[in-house]
Amino acid sequence: MREYTKALLFHEKAIEILQKSLPSNHPNLATLYNNIGMVYHQMGEDSKALLFHEKALKIRHETLHSNHPDLATSYNNIGLVYHQMAEYSKALSFYEKAYEIFSITLPSNHPSLASLYSNIGTVYDNIGEYSKALSFYEKAHEIFLVTIPSNHPNLANLYKNIGTVYRKMEEYSKALSFYEKYLEICQETLPSNHLSLATSYNNIGNVYYNMRDYSKALSYLEHALDIFQRILPPTHSSIKDVKKGIEIVKEETNKNIQ
């Protein structure tokens, strides 16, 4: 529900009890530290997230065998935090440790492996290694197609990520294809004023701009702006960016008319 303060409050109550009743390296405490780390990660408080994930990892190192899936989960979660901090080499290092365990303990089509492939792909996207990013995204896609519903949010996000890589590679027709798949899922599963829908319209609008189809670009950007203005503060950067994009599209349209 994204009520992070309340989530933390109840986790802290649980910690108070468990610390009094369990050994300091009990696996249940590790699970709780992991959950708190995830909350802080969602809140964008990376240093706190890292602190709790490292507490969880320390206990799991002490109490679990070296290829236990919970250890892989800790490695993955620490990788996510470093990823968010833009420390990409550290993120990759922890993702690779997670993969070493998952690859020998999980079936080859397990959704956790797909999520990990997607995480690795995003790192490679961030560092500009687009062919590697696509390779990992495609591995994730193969698994998601047979393990989760066709309108699942994980598939939607994957389509968005693949579209973004193709856009950066200037393969705009491929980018458009994947962005449209993302939009289709968003339209099926989300309310009409959801932020992800606005993001989807904005992405498609930008691709049409790159393809010099200014009328379609304008239509999608205006859809994005309408949603952004309904749900975001008027000074939000997304509103400013889309307005600027619309101005640029109108300028290009006028040039072509002249």
C-alpha positions in Angstrom: 0.0 0.0 0.0 3.1 2.3 0.0 2.4 3.4 3.6 6.0 3.1 4.5 6.0 4.9 7.8 3.3 2.5 9.1 5.2 -0.5 7.7 8.4 0.6 9.6 6.4 1.1 12.8 5.2 -2.5 12.8 8.5 -3.9 11.8 10.1 -2.0 14.7 7.6 -3.4 17.2 8.5 -6.9 15.9 12.2 -6.2 16.3 11.7 -5.2 20.0 10.1 -8.6 20.7 12.4 -10.7 18.6 15.6 -9.2 20.0 14.4 -10.0 23.6 13.3 -13.6 22.7 15.7 -14.9 20.1 19.5 -15.2 19.7 21.0 -12.2 17.9 21.7 -14.3 14.8 18.3 -16.0 14.5 17.1 -16.4 10.8 13.8 -14.7 11.8 15.7 -11.5 12.7 17.5 -11.7 9.3 14.1 -11.9 7.6 12.9 -8.9 9.5 16.0 -6.9 8.8 15.6 -7.8 5.1 12.0 -6.5 5.1 13.0 -3.2 6.8 15.8 -2.8 4.2 13.2 -3.2 1.4 11.0 -0.5 3.0 13.9 1.9 3.2 14.8 1.1 -0.4 11.3 1.9 -1.6 11.6 5.2 0.4 14.8 6.0 -1.4 16.8 6.0 1.9 19.7 4.0 0.5 22.1 4.2 3.4 19.5 2.9 5.8 18.4 0.2 3.3 22.0 -1.0 2.9 22.5 -1.1 6.7 19.6 -3.4 7.3 20.3 -5.6 4.2 23.9 -6.0 5.5 22.6 -7.0 8.9 20.4 -9.7 7.3 23.3 -10.9 5.1 25.6 -11.2 8.1 23.1 -13.4 9.9 22.5 -15.5 6.8 26.2 -16.0 6.3 26.5 -17.3 9.9 23.5 -19.6 9.9 22.8 -20.8 6.4 24.8 -23.0 3.9 26.6 -21.1 1.2 24.1 -21.7 -1.6 20.9 -21.1 0.4 18.3 -19.1 -1.6 17.9 -16.6 1.2 21.5 -15.6 0.8 20.8 -15.0 -2.9 17.9 -12.9 -1.9 20.1 -10.7 0.3 22.7 -10.4 -2.5 20.0 -9.3 -4.9 18.5 -6.8 -2.6 21.9 -5.2 -1.8 22.5 -5.1 -5.6 19.2 -3.2 -5.9 20.3 -0.6 -3.4 23.7 -0.1 -5.1 21.8 0.1 -8.4 19.6 2.8 -7.1 22.8 4.6 -5.8 24.2 4.4 -9.4 27.1 2.3 -8.1 26.7 -0.1 -11.0 29.9 -2.2 -10.7 28.9 -3.0 -7.1 25.4 -3.7 -8.1 26.6 -6.1 -10.8 28.9 -7.8 -8.3 26.0 -8.6 -5.9 23.6 -9.6 -8.7 26.3 -12.1 -9.9 26.6 -13.6 -6.4 22.8 -14.0 -6.4 22.9 -15.6 -9.8 25.6 -18.1 -8.7 23.2 -19.4 -6.0 19.9 -19.2 -8.0 21.4 -20.9 -11.0 22.1 -24.1 -8.9 19.1 -24.0 -6.6 16.2 -22.9 -8.8 14.6 -24.3 -11.9 15.9 -22.6 -15.1 12.4 -21.0 -15.6 11.9 -19.7 -12.1 10.4 -16.1 -11.9 13.2 -15.1 -9.4 15.8 -15.8 -12.0 13.8 -13.8 -14.5 13.7 -10.8 -12.1 17.4 -11.1 -11.6 18.1 -11.2 -15.3 15.9 -8.1 -15.6 17.9 -6.3 -12.9 21.2 -7.2 -14.6 19.8 -6.0 -17.9 18.9 -2.6 -16.3 22.5 -2.1 -15.0 23.9 -2.8 -18.5 21.4 -0.3 -19.9 22.5 2.3 -17.4 26.2 1.9 -18.3 25.4 2.0 -22.1 26.1 -1.7 -22.9 22.8 -2.1 -24.8 23.5 -5.5 -26.5 24.2 -7.0 -23.1 21.1 -5.3 -21.6 18.9 -6.8 -24.4 20.4 -10.2 -23.9 19.5 -10.3 -20.2 16.0 -8.7 -20.9 15.3 -11.5 -23.4 16.3 -14.2 -20.9 13.8 -12.6 -18.5 11.2 -12.3 -21.2 11.4 -16.0 -22.0 10.8 -17.0 -18.4 8.0 -14.4 -17.7 6.1 -15.5 -20.8 5.6 -19.0 -19.4 5.4 -18.3 -15.6 3.3 -15.2 -15.1 0.0 -13.8 -16.6 0.4 -11.9 -19.9 -0.8 -8.6 -18.2 1.5 -8.9 -15.2 3.3 -5.7 -14.0 6.7 -7.5 -14.3 6.1 -8.1 -18.0 4.9 -4.5 -18.4 8.1 -3.1 -16.8 10.2 -5.4 -18.9 8.5 -4.2 -22.1 9.1 -0.6 -21.1 12.8 -1.3 -20.4 13.3 -3.1 -23.7 11.6 -0.2 -25.5 14.0 2.2 -23.8 17.0 0.3 -24.9 15.9 0.2 -28.5 15.1 4.0 -28.3 18.6 4.7 -27.1 19.9 2.5 -30.0 17.8 4.6 -32.3 15.8 1.6 -33.4 12.6 3.4 -33.1 10.1 1.0 -34.7 11.2 -1.7 -32.2 11.1 0.8 -29.4 7.5 1.7 -30.4 6.5 -2.0 -30.5 7.6 -2.6 -26.9 6.3 0.7 -25.6 2.9 -0.2 -27.1 2.9 -3.5 -25.3 3.7 -1.7 -22.1 0.8 0.7 -22.7 -1.6 -2.1 -23.5 -1.0 -3.7 -20.1 -1.2 -0.4 -18.3 -4.5 0.3 -19.9 -5.9 -3.1 -19.0 -4.7 -3.1 -15.4 -4.4 0.5 -14.1 -6.8 3.4 -13.4 -7.0 6.0 -16.2 -5.0 8.6 -14.1 -2.1 6.3 -13.1 1.4 7.6 -13.3 2.6 4.6 -15.3 0.0 5.4 -18.0 1.4 9.0 -18.2 4.9 7.6 -18.5 3.8 5.3 -21.2 2.2 8.0 -23.3 5.3 10.2 -22.8 7.6 7.5 -24.0 5.6 6.8 -27.1 5.3 10.5 -27.8 9.0 10.8 -27.7 9.5 7.9 -30.0 7.1 9.4 -32.6 9.0 12.7 -32.2 12.2 10.8 -33.0 10.5 9.3 -36.0 9.3 12.8 -37.1 5.7 11.9 -36.9 4.8 15.1 -35.1 1.1 14.8 -35.0 1.2 11.5 -33.2 3.9 12.7 -31.0 1.8 15.7 -30.0 -1.3 13.5 -29.3 0.6 11.2 -26.9 2.5 14.0 -25.2 -0.8 15.8 -24.5 -2.3 12.6 -23.0 0.8 12.3 -20.8 0.5 16.0 -19.7 -3.2 15.6 -18.9 -2.5 12.8 -16.4 0.6 14.4 -15.0 -1.3 17.6 -14.3 -4.1 15.7 -12.5 -1.8 13.7 -10.1 1.4 15.7 -9.7 2.2 19.1 -8.1 2.2 21.9 -10.7 6.0 22.5 -10.3 6.9 18.8 -10.8 9.8 18.2 -13.2 7.7 15.7 -15.3 5.2 18.4 -16.1 7.9 20.8 -17.1 9.6 18.2 -19.3 6.4 17.2 -21.1 5.5 20.9 -21.6 8.9 21.5 -23.1 8.5 18.4 -25.3 5.2 19.7 -26.6 6.7 23.1 -27.4 9.5 21.5 -29.4 7.0 19.3 -31.3 4.9 22.4 -32.2 8.0 24.2 -33.3 8.9 21.4 -35.6 5.4 21.1 -37.0 5.4 24.9 -37.8 8.7 24.6 -39.5 7.3 21.8 -41.8 4.2 23.9 -42.6 6.4 26.9 -43.6 
